[in-house]
Amino acid sequence: IQNADDVLITPLEKFRKEQIGAAKEVKKKFDKEAEKYYSTLERHLNLSSKKKEAYLQEADTQIDKERQLFYDASLEYVFKIQEVQEKKKFEFVEPLLAFLQGLFTFYHEGYELAHEFEPYKQQLQFNLQNTRNNFVSTKQEVEKLMNRIRSADQDYKPPGQWTMEGFLYVQEKRPLGCTWTRHYCTYDKGSKTFTMSNTENKSAGKQNGLVSNQPETFKLKSCIRRKTDSIDKRFCFDIEVVERSVRHLHSLGA
């Protein structure tokens, strides 16, 4: 398409200017000579026979000269028309054929590329359809689960490995007082197993820029809720583990 101007438009413009334009100029010359010849012929026909012989011979010579010029212009005009009519049969068709050839080459290359791309296109269509189907099925499942949670009479707890799990702040004694450290804790009611993983970043526990926190696992012996007026934190409880001291825990929620 970008080569259409060079391959098609420019040759046709050149043909119009050089051939059709030249024919128009020849036509103008023919019309001019025809007008002069017709005017001379009309004056010659109106000459009186009483004119002198020398004058009549001069008039005959003049009209013969004008007739010859008219014939030459006529022949040149007819020749140019014939030349344009014949040239346009190939000078018009050749650029059009060259343009179409380039266009067909483009379409052929496009067809080849499309043919090579066909397996990828089919696979993509298959993946898209699966993705769409998965979206629809997942959406339906999520809507069902959402409706079940909304209609539940009590708090809905999804099935999991632990009876309870979540983040707790554990009170730790330090030389200058106490501090609360966040841990991720899990509890299994059947085995009374309590596990704590420290989630605070400590420079001493770093190895090669990574924080290494090994979880602590122990048996739970007792769990007693702390009275509100006995500590400055809300939602606190004390736990006692087998062969471990009492720890004070502060829940992140009620």
N, C-alpha and C positions, 0 to 999 in steps of 0.2 A: 504494500500500500504506500509506503514511503517513497518507493521508486516510481510511482505512477506518474509524477510530474516529468521526470527525465525520460521515462520509457514511452509514455503515451501522450501526455499533454503537449510537451515541447515539440515533438515531431509534427503533431497536427497543427499547432500554431505556425510552425515553419511552412507547412504545405499551404495553409490559408494565406499567409503573407506573400510567399514567393510565387505560387502558382495561381491561386484564385485572384490575388491582387494584381498580378501581371495580366491576367485575362481581362480584368476590369479596365486597366490602362489601355489595352489594345482595343477594347470596345469603345472607349472614349475617342481614340484616334479614328476608328471606323465611323462613328457617328459624325465626327467633324468633317471627314472627307466626303461622307455621303451628303451632308448638308451643302457643302461647297459644290459638289457635282450636280445635285438637283437644282441649285440656284443657277449655275452656269448653263445647264440644259434648258431651264425655263427661259433664260434670256436669249439663248441661241434659237429656240423655237419661235420667239417673237420678233426675230430679225426680218426686216422687209427685203424682198427680192430685188428691190430697186437700189440697194446699197451697192457700192462699188465692189468689183470682183476682188480686189486686194483686201478689202475689209472683211469680206465674207470668208476668204481663205484664212485670214488671221483668226477669225472666230472659230472656224472648223479646227484649226490647229490647237487653239486653246481648249476646246471641248474634248479633243482627243487626249490632251495632256491630263485634264481633270478626270477623264474616264479611266485612264491608266492608273492614276493615283487611287481612285476609288476601288478599282479592281485589286490593286496591291493590298489596300487596307482590308478589303473583304476577305481575300485569301489568307492574310495574316491572322485576321480575327477567327475565321473558321478553323485554321490550323491550330490556334491556341486553344479554342474550345475543345477540339478533338484531343489535343495533348492533355488537357486537364481531365477530361472524361476518362482517358486511359490511365493516367498516372494515379488517379484516386483509387483505382481498382487494386493497386498494390501499396502505394504510399499511405493509404488510410488503413488498409487491412494489416500490413506488417506491424506497425506499432501496437495495434489492438491484439494481434496474435502474441507479440512479445510480452505484453502486459498480462494476458490470460495465461501464458506459459509460466510466468513468474508466480501468478496467483495459484495456479494448479500445483506448482512445486511447493508452495507454502502449505496448501491444503494437504498435500501428500505427506510432507514432513509432520504436519500436525496429526494426521492419521496414524503415522508410525509411532509418534510419541504417545498418542492415546492408546494404541495397541499395547505398547510396552507398559503403560501405566495401569492397564486393565486389571491385572492381579492385585495390585496394591489398592486400587479403587474398590474392588469387590471385598477385599479383606477389611478395608476401612468401613464400608457399608455394613458388613457383618458385625464389626466391633461396635459401631454406632447403634445398631439395632439391639445388640445385647446390653449396651450401656443404658439405652432407653428403657428396655424391659426391666433391667435391674433397678433402675430408678423408680419405676412404677411399683414394683413389688416391695421394694424397701420403704417407699412412702406409705403403702398400705399397711405394712407391718408396724411402722412407727405410729401411724394413726390409731391402729388397734391398741398398741401399748399405751398411747397417750390417753385413749378413752378408758382403758382399764385402770390407769392410775387415777384419773379424775373420778371414776365411780367407786374407788376403793373406800371402805369404811374406816380403815386405819392406814397408817403410814406404810407405803409400799417399799419393801426392801428387796432389791433384785437378788437372785440366787448367787452365792459366791462361796469361796473357800473358807472364809472366816465368819464367825458369828457377828463380830463388829470390827471395824477398822476405820482409821482416820488419824488426824493430827492432834497431838496433845502437848501441852507445855509441862515439862517436868522440872520441879524445883530441885536445884542442886546446891549444896552448901559449899561456900568458898571461904578462904581465909578472912576476907573482909565482908562477909555477909552471905546472902543467898542470891541465886540468879535463876531465871526461868529459861530453859532451853527447849526448843521445839523438836519433837520426835514424831516419826510416823509409827503408829502402834497398831498391832493386830491382836485379836483375842479369839481363841477357839474354846467355846463353852464345854465341849465334850471332854477334851483333854486338859482344860484349864491352862492352856499354853498362852503366855503373854510375850509378845515380841516388840522390841523398840529399836528403831533405826534413827540415829541422829542425823538431822537434815541441815544443821548449822555448819557453815564452812569454818574450819579451824586450820590455821597455818601449820600446826604440828602434825596434822593428819594428811598433809599433802605429799604426794609422791609424783615427781615429774609433772607438776602442775595440776594433778587430778586429786580430788578429795576422796579418801578411802574411809568409809564408815561401815564397820561390820555390825550387823544387827545383834542385839542381845536377846536371848530367849531363856525364859525361866517359867517355873510353875507358880501359878497364882494361889496364894493361901487365903487372903481375905481382901475385901474391898469395902471401905466405909466412907460414906459421904461426909464431907466436912461441914460444920455449922458455919453459916454466913458470917457471924460475928467473931469467928476465931481466926479469920484470915482476910487479907485485903483483896482477894480475888473472888470472883463469882464462879459458880459451877466447878468447885474443887472437890476432890475425893482423895483418900489415902488408900494405897494398896500395900499389902504385905506379901512377900514372895517367900518361897521355901529357901532357907539359907541365905536370905538377903535382907537388908534393912528396909524400914518403911520408906516409901517414896510418896511425895506429895505431887499430885497431878492436877493440872488445870485444863479443863476442856475448852476447845475453841468455840463450842456452841452449847446451847442449853441441853 
